Amino acid sequence: MGRAVAVRVAAYRGDERYGHYTLAALREQVVGMPSRPHPRRDGWWAIGTILDDLAGLEWRVWMHPWRRTLRMAPHRLPEPEIPTPTRRPDGRYYDGARRRWIDPPADASDPAGPA
């Protein structure tokens, strides 16, 4: 796994967009997570996953022990779902970022204004 992470980090070190990142900062953004090796097809063994936050990808890593080669395949991370706020019958909803209840906007056609 260390070799596979080093390949991804080296790709970013050569890219001018990430030239201002230190090696430690790149290693924080590209993390290898080894798993228990298990056999796959044609002599390849799945050995872990690399989480690449800079590219927003997850890389699956396989190793062929007899040829001593690695193979990595990108897997796009799913976009997180942002839940829509649930409204109460009176139209108010709780905004977690502001930590308060939000009143519904006043109807512009109502001359009396908000009640």
C-alpha positions as CSV (number, residue, x, y, z in Angstrom):
1,M,0.0,0.0,0.0
2,G,2.9,2.4,0.7
3,R,4.1,2.1,-2.9
4,A,0.6,2.8,-4.3
5,V,0.2,5.9,-2.1
6,A,3.6,7.1,-3.1
7,V,2.6,6.9,-6.8
8,R,-0.5,9.1,-6.2
9,V,1.5,11.6,-4.1
10,A,4.2,11.7,-6.7
11,A,1.6,12.6,-9.3
12,Y,0.5,15.6,-7.3
13,R,4.1,16.7,-6.6
14,G,4.6,17.0,-10.3
15,D,1.4,19.0,-10.8
16,E,1.9,22.8,-10.6
17,R,-1.6,23.2,-9.2
18,Y,-0.5,21.4,-6.0
19,G,3.1,22.8,-5.9
20,H,2.4,24.8,-2.8
21,Y,1.4,21.7,-0.8
22,T,4.1,20.2,1.4
23,L,4.7,16.5,1.4
24,A,3.0,16.1,4.7
25,A,-0.1,18.0,3.4
26,L,-0.3,15.8,0.4
27,R,0.0,12.7,2.6
28,E,-2.9,14.0,4.7
29,Q,-5.1,14.2,1.5
30,V,-4.0,10.9,0.0
31,V,-4.5,8.1,2.5
32,G,-4.0,4.3,2.0
33,M,-6.2,1.9,4.0
34,P,-4.9,-1.7,3.7
35,S,-7.4,-4.5,3.9
36,R,-7.0,-8.2,4.5
37,P,-5.6,-9.5,1.1
38,H,-8.0,-11.7,-0.7
39,P,-7.6,-13.4,-4.1
40,R,-9.3,-12.1,-7.2
41,R,-9.0,-13.2,-10.9
42,D,-5.9,-14.2,-12.7
43,G,-3.6,-14.2,-9.7
44,W,-4.4,-10.7,-8.6
45,W,-5.0,-10.0,-4.9
46,A,-7.1,-7.0,-3.6
47,I,-4.9,-5.4,-0.9
48,G,-6.7,-2.1,0.0
49,T,-8.1,1.2,-0.9
50,I,-6.6,4.7,-1.3
51,L,-8.8,7.7,-0.4
52,D,-7.8,10.6,-2.6
53,D,-9.5,13.8,-1.3
54,L,-7.8,16.1,-3.8
55,A,-9.4,14.2,-6.8
56,G,-12.5,13.1,-5.0
57,L,-11.7,9.5,-5.9
58,E,-11.3,6.2,-4.2
59,W,-8.7,3.9,-5.7
60,R,-9.0,0.2,-5.4
61,V,-5.5,-1.4,-5.2
62,W,-4.6,-4.9,-6.4
63,M,-1.3,-6.7,-6.4
64,H,0.1,-9.5,-8.4
65,P,2.7,-11.1,-6.0
66,W,4.5,-13.3,-8.6
67,R,5.0,-10.4,-11.0
68,R,5.4,-7.9,-8.2
69,T,3.2,-5.3,-9.8
70,L,0.4,-3.1,-8.6
71,R,-2.8,-2.1,-10.3
72,M,-5.1,0.8,-9.3
73,A,-8.6,1.5,-10.5
74,P,-10.4,4.7,-9.7
75,H,-13.9,4.6,-8.2
76,R,-15.8,7.9,-7.9
77,L,-17.0,8.7,-4.4
78,P,-20.8,9.2,-4.1
79,E,-22.0,12.8,-3.6
80,P,-23.3,13.3,-0.1
81,E,-27.1,13.9,0.0
82,I,-28.1,17.1,1.7
83,P,-31.4,16.6,3.4
84,T,-34.1,19.1,2.8
85,P,-35.4,20.8,6.0
86,T,-38.7,19.4,7.2
87,R,-41.3,22.1,7.7
88,R,-43.8,22.2,10.5
89,P,-47.5,22.8,9.7
90,D,-47.0,26.5,10.5
91,G,-44.2,26.7,7.9
92,R,-41.3,27.1,10.3
93,Y,-38.2,25.0,10.1
94,Y,-35.0,24.6,12.1
95,D,-31.8,25.7,10.5
96,G,-28.9,23.8,12.1
97,A,-26.2,26.1,10.8
98,R,-27.7,29.1,12.4
99,R,-29.1,27.1,15.3
100,R,-32.5,28.8,15.3
101,W,-36.0,28.4,14.0
102,I,-36.7,30.2,10.7
103,D,-40.1,31.7,10.1
104,P,-41.7,31.4,6.6
105,P,-41.4,34.5,4.5
106,A,-44.4,36.9,4.7
107,D,-46.8,36.6,1.8
108,A,-46.3,39.8,-0.3
109,S,-50.0,39.8,-1.3
110,D,-51.1,40.1,2.4
111,P,-51.6,43.8,3.2
112,A,-51.8,43.2,6.9
113,G,-48.2,41.7,6.9
114,P,-47.1,38.9,9.2
115,A,-49.5,37.9,12.0
